[in-house]
Amino acid sequence: MLRELIPMHADTVQISRAREARRELEEIFQREMQQERRQLDGWDEFE
């Protein structure tokens, strides 16, 4: 029932927003992983 009330393009707008948010999260996650790797590499030097 609600499906008929919502215009179809709202779905595509939501999907593109979700994709954009996912891309941002992946970028943030990769940056965090790189920082952790650098820290771990730094710790290896002290051993």
mmJSON file of the N, C-alpha and C atoms, coordinates in Angstrom:
{"data_MODEL":{"atom_site":{
"group_PDB":["ATOM","ATOM","ATOM","ATOM","ATOM","ATOM","ATOM","ATOM","ATOM","ATOM","ATOM","ATOM","ATOM","ATOM","ATOM","ATOM","ATOM","ATOM","ATOM","ATOM","ATOM","ATOM","ATOM","ATOM","ATOM","ATOM","ATOM","ATOM","ATOM","ATOM","ATOM","ATOM","ATOM","ATOM","ATOM","ATOM","ATOM","ATOM","ATOM","ATOM","ATOM","ATOM","ATOM","ATOM","ATOM","ATOM","ATOM","ATOM","ATOM","ATOM","ATOM","ATOM","ATOM","ATOM","ATOM","ATOM","ATOM","ATOM","ATOM","ATOM","ATOM","ATOM","ATOM","ATOM","ATOM","ATOM","ATOM","ATOM","ATOM","ATOM","ATOM","ATOM","ATOM","ATOM","ATOM","ATOM","ATOM","ATOM","ATOM","ATOM","ATOM","ATOM","ATOM","ATOM","ATOM","ATOM","ATOM","ATOM","ATOM","ATOM","ATOM","ATOM","ATOM","ATOM","ATOM","ATOM","ATOM","ATOM","ATOM","ATOM","ATOM","ATOM","ATOM","ATOM","ATOM","ATOM","ATOM","ATOM","ATOM","ATOM","ATOM","ATOM","ATOM","ATOM","ATOM","ATOM","ATOM","ATOM","ATOM","ATOM","ATOM","ATOM","ATOM","ATOM","ATOM","ATOM","ATOM","ATOM","ATOM","ATOM","ATOM","ATOM","ATOM","ATOM","ATOM","ATOM","ATOM","ATOM","ATOM","ATOM","ATOM"],
"id":[1,2,3,4,5,6,7,8,9,10,11,12,13,14,15,16,17,18,19,20,21,22,23,24,25,26,27,28,29,30,31,32,33,34,35,36,37,38,39,40,41,42,43,44,45,46,47,48,49,50,51,52,53,54,55,56,57,58,59,60,61,62,63,64,65,66,67,68,69,70,71,72,73,74,75,76,77,78,79,80,81,82,83,84,85,86,87,88,89,90,91,92,93,94,95,96,97,98,99,100,101,102,103,104,105,106,107,108,109,110,111,112,113,114,115,116,117,118,119,120,121,122,123,124,125,126,127,128,129,130,131,132,133,134,135,136,137,138,139,140,141],
"type_symbol":["N","C","C","N","C","C","N","C","C","N","C","C","N","C","C","N","C","C","N","C","C","N","C","C","N","C","C","N","C","C","N","C","C","N","C","C","N","C","C","N","C","C","N","C","C","N","C","C","N","C","C","N","C","C","N","C","C","N","C","C","N","C","C","N","C","C","N","C","C","N","C","C","N","C","C","N","C","C","N","C","C","N","C","C","N","C","C","N","C","C","N","C","C","N","C","C","N","C","C","N","C","C","N","C","C","N","C","C","N","C","C","N","C","C","N","C","C","N","C","C","N","C","C","N","C","C","N","C","C","N","C","C","N","C","C","N","C","C","N","C","C"],
"label_atom_id":["N","CA","C","N","CA","C","N","CA","C","N","CA","C","N","CA","C","N","CA","C","N","CA","C","N","CA","C","N","CA","C","N","CA","C","N","CA","C","N","CA","C","N","CA","C","N","CA","C","N","CA","C","N","CA","C","N","CA","C","N","CA","C","N","CA","C","N","CA","C","N","CA","C","N","CA","C","N","CA","C","N","CA","C","N","CA","C","N","CA","C","N","CA","C","N","CA","C","N","CA","C","N","CA","C","N","CA","C","N","CA","C","N","CA","C","N","CA","C","N","CA","C","N","CA","C","N","CA","C","N","CA","C","N","CA","C","N","CA","C","N","CA","C","N","CA","C","N","CA","C","N","CA","C","N","CA","C","N","CA","C","N","CA","C"],
"label_alt_id":[null,null,null,null,null,null,null,null,null,null,null,null,null,null,null,null,null,null,null,null,null,null,null,null,null,null,null,null,null,null,null,null,null,null,null,null,null,null,null,null,null,null,null,null,null,null,null,null,null,null,null,null,null,null,null,null,null,null,null,null,null,null,null,null,null,null,null,null,null,null,null,null,null,null,null,null,null,null,null,null,null,null,null,null,null,null,null,null,null,null,null,null,null,null,null,null,null,null,null,null,null,null,null,null,null,null,null,null,null,null,null,null,null,null,null,null,null,null,null,null,null,null,null,null,null,null,null,null,null,null,null,null,null,null,null,null,null,null,null,null,null],
"label_comp_id":["MET","MET","MET","LEU","LEU","LEU","ARG","ARG","ARG","GLU","GLU","GLU","LEU","LEU","LEU","ILE","ILE","ILE","PRO","PRO","PRO","MET","MET","MET","HIS","HIS","HIS","ALA","ALA","ALA","ASP","ASP","ASP","THR","THR","THR","VAL","VAL","VAL","GLN","GLN","GLN","ILE","ILE","ILE","SER","SER","SER","ARG","ARG","ARG","ALA","ALA","ALA","ARG","ARG","ARG","GLU","GLU","GLU","ALA","ALA","ALA","ARG","ARG","ARG","ARG","ARG","ARG","GLU","GLU","GLU","LEU","LEU","LEU","GLU","GLU","GLU","GLU","GLU","GLU","ILE","ILE","ILE","PHE","PHE","PHE","GLN","GLN","GLN","ARG","ARG","ARG","GLU","GLU","GLU","MET","MET","MET","GLN","GLN","GLN","GLN","GLN","GLN","GLU","GLU","GLU","ARG","ARG","ARG","ARG","ARG","ARG","GLN","GLN","GLN","LEU","LEU","LEU","ASP","ASP","ASP","GLY","GLY","GLY","TRP","TRP","TRP","ASP","ASP","ASP","GLU","GLU","GLU","PHE","PHE","PHE","GLU","GLU","GLU"],
"label_asym_id":["A","A","A","A","A","A","A","A","A","A","A","A","A","A","A","A","A","A","A","A","A","A","A","A","A","A","A","A","A","A","A","A","A","A","A","A","A","A","A","A","A","A","A","A","A","A","A","A","A","A","A","A","A","A","A","A","A","A","A","A","A","A","A","A","A","A","A","A","A","A","A","A","A","A","A","A","A","A","A","A","A","A","A","A","A","A","A","A","A","A","A","A","A","A","A","A","A","A","A","A","A","A","A","A","A","A","A","A","A","A","A","A","A","A","A","A","A","A","A","A","A","A","A","A","A","A","A","A","A","A","A","A","A","A","A","A","A","A","A","A","A"],
"label_entity_id":["1","1","1","1","1","1","1","1","1","1","1","1","1","1","1","1","1","1","1","1","1","1","1","1","1","1","1","1","1","1","1","1","1","1","1","1","1","1","1","1","1","1","1","1","1","1","1","1","1","1","1","1","1","1","1","1","1","1","1","1","1","1","1","1","1","1","1","1","1","1","1","1","1","1","1","1","1","1","1","1","1","1","1","1","1","1","1","1","1","1","1","1","1","1","1","1","1","1","1","1","1","1","1","1","1","1","1","1","1","1","1","1","1","1","1","1","1","1","1","1","1","1","1","1","1","1","1","1","1","1","1","1","1","1","1","1","1","1","1","1","1"],
"label_seq_id":[1,1,1,2,2,2,3,3,3,4,4,4,5,5,5,6,6,6,7,7,7,8,8,8,9,9,9,10,10,10,11,11,11,12,12,12,13,13,13,14,14,14,15,15,15,16,16,16,17,17,17,18,18,18,19,19,19,20,20,20,21,21,21,22,22,22,23,23,23,24,24,24,25,25,25,26,26,26,27,27,27,28,28,28,29,29,29,30,30,30,31,31,31,32,32,32,33,33,33,34,34,34,35,35,35,36,36,36,37,37,37,38,38,38,39,39,39,40,40,40,41,41,41,42,42,42,43,43,43,44,44,44,45,45,45,46,46,46,47,47,47],
"pdbx_PDB_ins_code":[null,null,null,null,null,null,null,null,null,null,null,null,null,null,null,null,null,null,null,null,null,null,null,null,null,null,null,null,null,null,null,null,null,null,null,null,null,null,null,null,null,null,null,null,null,null,null,null,null,null,null,null,null,null,null,null,null,null,null,null,null,null,null,null,null,null,null,null,null,null,null,null,null,null,null,null,null,null,null,null,null,null,null,null,null,null,null,null,null,null,null,null,null,null,null,null,null,null,null,null,null,null,null,null,null,null,null,null,null,null,null,null,null,null,null,null,null,null,null,null,null,null,null,null,null,null,null,null,null,null,null,null,null,null,null,null,null,null,null,null,null],
"Cartn_x":[0.823,0.0,0.866,1.843,2.726,3.521,3.83,4.589,3.969,2.647,1.962,2.073,2.185,2.241,3.623,4.642,6.011,6.391,6.865,7.303,8.5,8.572,9.621,11.026,11.216,12.563,13.115,12.243,12.703,13.591,13.254,14.062,15.472,15.577,16.9,17.7,17.036,17.729,18.284,17.47,17.903,19.058,18.974,20.03,21.337,21.275,22.512,23.092,22.235,22.718,23.397,22.79,23.362,24.721,24.818,26.1,27.153,26.755,27.69,28.159,27.222,27.565,28.499,28.22,29.069,30.482,30.574,31.884,32.662,31.971,32.626,33.11,32.26,32.643,33.848,33.865,34.996,36.283,36.196,37.381,37.891,36.974,37.352,37.993,37.372,37.88,39.292,39.514,40.845,41.874,41.497,42.424,42.788,41.78,42.017,42.971,42.738,43.587,45.023,45.208,46.554,47.243,46.522,47.11,47.519,46.668,46.997,48.241,48.327,49.492,50.752,50.678,51.85,52.266,51.283,51.596,52.258,51.709,52.29,53.697,53.894,55.236,56.194,55.725,56.544,56.918,55.974,56.255,57.297,57.272,58.241,59.675,59.885,61.228,61.839,61.006,61.512,61.911,61.458,61.762,63.168],
"Cartn_y":[-1.2,0.0,1.263,1.32,2.488,2.63,1.51,1.513,2.473,2.451,3.298,4.777,5.092,6.492,7.113,6.27,6.773,6.792,7.921,7.961,7.03,6.438,5.46,6.039,7.276,7.847,7.977,7.958,8.021,6.81,5.665,4.457,4.653,5.185,5.356,6.403,7.436,8.455,7.813,6.987,6.317,5.356,4.642,3.696,4.432,5.549,6.285,6.884,7.318,7.825,6.714,5.545,4.401,4.034,4.053,3.738,4.758,6.031,7.099,6.937,6.652,6.465,5.268,4.197,3.003,3.319,4.083,4.456,5.262,6.205,7.018,6.141,5.221,4.328,3.476,2.982,2.168,2.984,4.247,5.114,5.336,5.622,5.845,4.576,3.43,2.154,1.897,2.155,1.93,2.838,4.106,5.036,4.538,4.072,3.545,2.352,1.452,0.27,0.677,1.661,2.117,2.709,3.485,4.069,2.967,1.957,0.845,0.118,-0.103,-0.786,0.017,1.327,2.175,2.08,2.072,1.965,0.62,-0.448,-1.774,-1.837,-1.238,-1.204,-0.459,0.615,1.396,0.585,-0.227,-1.044,-2.111,-2.633,-3.667,-3.152,-1.876,-1.299,-1.358,-1.301,-1.259,-2.638,-3.701,-5.054,-5.482],
"Cartn_z":[0.0,0.0,0.0,0.879,0.917,-0.374,-1.006,-2.257,-3.28,-3.398,-4.385,-4.04,-2.765,-2.346,-2.564,-2.546,-2.695,-4.174,-4.669,-6.069,-6.29,-7.465,-7.767,-7.655,-8.049,-8.031,-6.616,-5.618,-4.227,-3.92,-4.506,-4.311,-4.843,-6.06,-6.657,-5.904,-5.405,-4.612,-3.348,-2.705,-1.477,-1.757,-2.856,-3.217,-3.47,-4.196,-4.482,-3.207,-2.288,-0.998,-0.218,-0.233,0.483,-0.108,-1.435,-2.083,-1.699,-1.697,-1.344,0.103,1.003,2.415,2.573,1.84,1.924,1.441,0.355,-0.182,0.854,1.499,2.531,3.683,4.121,5.214,4.828,3.589,3.141,3.129,2.69,2.681,4.101,5.02,6.422,6.986,6.718,7.219,6.698,5.406,4.828,5.47,5.711,6.363,7.753,8.494,9.848,9.794,8.831,8.703,8.374,7.505,7.162,8.381,9.171,10.379,11.349,11.518,12.416,11.927,10.615,10.055,10.319,10.157,10.407,11.867,12.768,14.196,14.482,13.906,14.122,13.548,12.38,11.787,12.706,13.31,14.237,15.466,15.967,17.149,16.839,15.608,15.228,15.332,15.089,15.129,16.528,17.559,18.935,19.456,18.795,19.277,18.934],
"occupancy":[1.0,1.0,1.0,1.0,1.0,1.0,1.0,1.0,1.0,1.0,1.0,1.0,1.0,1.0,1.0,1.0,1.0,1.0,1.0,1.0,1.0,1.0,1.0,1.0,1.0,1.0,1.0,1.0,1.0,1.0,1.0,1.0,1.0,1.0,1.0,1.0,1.0,1.0,1.0,1.0,1.0,1.0,1.0,1.0,1.0,1.0,1.0,1.0,1.0,1.0,1.0,1.0,1.0,1.0,1.0,1.0,1.0,1.0,1.0,1.0,1.0,1.0,1.0,1.0,1.0,1.0,1.0,1.0,1.0,1.0,1.0,1.0,1.0,1.0,1.0,1.0,1.0,1.0,1.0,1.0,1.0,1.0,1.0,1.0,1.0,1.0,1.0,1.0,1.0,1.0,1.0,1.0,1.0,1.0,1.0,1.0,1.0,1.0,1.0,1.0,1.0,1.0,1.0,1.0,1.0,1.0,1.0,1.0,1.0,1.0,1.0,1.0,1.0,1.0,1.0,1.0,1.0,1.0,1.0,1.0,1.0,1.0,1.0,1.0,1.0,1.0,1.0,1.0,1.0,1.0,1.0,1.0,1.0,1.0,1.0,1.0,1.0,1.0,1.0,1.0,1.0],
"B_iso_or_equiv":[0.0,0.0,0.0,0.0,0.0,0.0,0.0,0.0,0.0,0.0,0.0,0.0,0.0,0.0,0.0,0.0,0.0,0.0,0.0,0.0,0.0,0.0,0.0,0.0,0.0,0.0,0.0,0.0,0.0,0.0,0.0,0.0,0.0,0.0,0.0,0.0,0.0,0.0,0.0,0.0,0.0,0.0,0.0,0.0,0.0,0.0,0.0,0.0,0.0,0.0,0.0,0.0,0.0,0.0,0.0,0.0,0.0,0.0,0.0,0.0,0.0,0.0,0.0,0.0,0.0,0.0,0.0,0.0,0.0,0.0,0.0,0.0,0.0,0.0,0.0,0.0,0.0,0.0,0.0,0.0,0.0,0.0,0.0,0.0,0.0,0.0,0.0,0.0,0.0,0.0,0.0,0.0,0.0,0.0,0.0,0.0,0.0,0.0,0.0,0.0,0.0,0.0,0.0,0.0,0.0,0.0,0.0,0.0,0.0,0.0,0.0,0.0,0.0,0.0,0.0,0.0,0.0,0.0,0.0,0.0,0.0,0.0,0.0,0.0,0.0,0.0,0.0,0.0,0.0,0.0,0.0,0.0,0.0,0.0,0.0,0.0,0.0,0.0,0.0,0.0,0.0],
"pdbx_formal_charge":[null,null,null,null,null,null,null,null,null,null,null,null,null,null,null,null,null,null,null,null,null,null,null,null,null,null,null,null,null,null,null,null,null,null,null,null,null,null,null,null,null,null,null,null,null,null,null,null,null,null,null,null,null,null,null,null,null,null,null,null,null,null,null,null,null,null,null,null,null,null,null,null,null,null,null,null,null,null,null,null,null,null,null,null,null,null,null,null,null,null,null,null,null,null,null,null,null,null,null,null,null,null,null,null,null,null,null,null,null,null,null,null,null,null,null,null,null,null,null,null,null,null,null,null,null,null,null,null,null,null,null,null,null,null,null,null,null,null,null,null,null],
"auth_seq_id":[1,1,1,2,2,2,3,3,3,4,4,4,5,5,5,6,6,6,7,7,7,8,8,8,9,9,9,10,10,10,11,11,11,12,12,12,13,13,13,14,14,14,15,15,15,16,16,16,17,17,17,18,18,18,19,19,19,20,20,20,21,21,21,22,22,22,23,23,23,24,24,24,25,25,25,26,26,26,27,27,27,28,28,28,29,29,29,30,30,30,31,31,31,32,32,32,33,33,33,34,34,34,35,35,35,36,36,36,37,37,37,38,38,38,39,39,39,40,40,40,41,41,41,42,42,42,43,43,43,44,44,44,45,45,45,46,46,46,47,47,47],
"auth_comp_id":["MET","MET","MET","LEU","LEU","LEU","ARG","ARG","ARG","GLU","GLU","GLU","LEU","LEU","LEU","ILE","ILE","ILE","PRO","PRO","PRO","MET","MET","MET","HIS","HIS","HIS","ALA","ALA","ALA","ASP","ASP","ASP","THR","THR","THR","VAL","VAL","VAL","GLN","GLN","GLN","ILE","ILE","ILE","SER","SER","SER","ARG","ARG","ARG","ALA","ALA","ALA","ARG","ARG","ARG","GLU","GLU","GLU","ALA","ALA","ALA","ARG","ARG","ARG","ARG","ARG","ARG","GLU","GLU","GLU","LEU","LEU","LEU","GLU","GLU","GLU","GLU","GLU","GLU","ILE","ILE","ILE","PHE","PHE","PHE","GLN","GLN","GLN","ARG","ARG","ARG","GLU","GLU","GLU","MET","MET","MET","GLN","GLN","GLN","GLN","GLN","GLN","GLU","GLU","GLU","ARG","ARG","ARG","ARG","ARG","ARG","GLN","GLN","GLN","LEU","LEU","LEU","ASP","ASP","ASP","GLY","GLY","GLY","TRP","TRP","TRP","ASP","ASP","ASP","GLU","GLU","GLU","PHE","PHE","PHE","GLU","GLU","GLU"],
"auth_asym_id":["A","A","A","A","A","A","A","A","A","A","A","A","A","A","A","A","A","A","A","A","A","A","A","A","A","A","A","A","A","A","A","A","A","A","A","A","A","A","A","A","A","A","A","A","A","A","A","A","A","A","A","A","A","A","A","A","A","A","A","A","A","A","A","A","A","A","A","A","A","A","A","A","A","A","A","A","A","A","A","A","A","A","A","A","A","A","A","A","A","A","A","A","A","A","A","A","A","A","A","A","A","A","A","A","A","A","A","A","A","A","A","A","A","A","A","A","A","A","A","A","A","A","A","A","A","A","A","A","A","A","A","A","A","A","A","A","A","A","A","A","A"],
"auth_atom_id":["N","CA","C","N","CA","C","N","CA","C","N","CA","C","N","CA","C","N","CA","C","N","CA","C","N","CA","C","N","CA","C","N","CA","C","N","CA","C","N","CA","C","N","CA","C","N","CA","C","N","CA","C","N","CA","C","N","CA","C","N","CA","C","N","CA","C","N","CA","C","N","CA","C","N","CA","C","N","CA","C","N","CA","C","N","CA","C","N","CA","C","N","CA","C","N","CA","C","N","CA","C","N","CA","C","N","CA","C","N","CA","C","N","CA","C","N","CA","C","N","CA","C","N","CA","C","N","CA","C","N","CA","C","N","CA","C","N","CA","C","N","CA","C","N","CA","C","N","CA","C","N","CA","C","N","CA","C","N","CA","C","N","CA","C"],
"pdbx_PDB_model_num":[1,1,1,1,1,1,1,1,1,1,1,1,1,1,1,1,1,1,1,1,1,1,1,1,1,1,1,1,1,1,1,1,1,1,1,1,1,1,1,1,1,1,1,1,1,1,1,1,1,1,1,1,1,1,1,1,1,1,1,1,1,1,1,1,1,1,1,1,1,1,1,1,1,1,1,1,1,1,1,1,1,1,1,1,1,1,1,1,1,1,1,1,1,1,1,1,1,1,1,1,1,1,1,1,1,1,1,1,1,1,1,1,1,1,1,1,1,1,1,1,1,1,1,1,1,1,1,1,1,1,1,1,1,1,1,1,1,1,1,1,1]
}}}
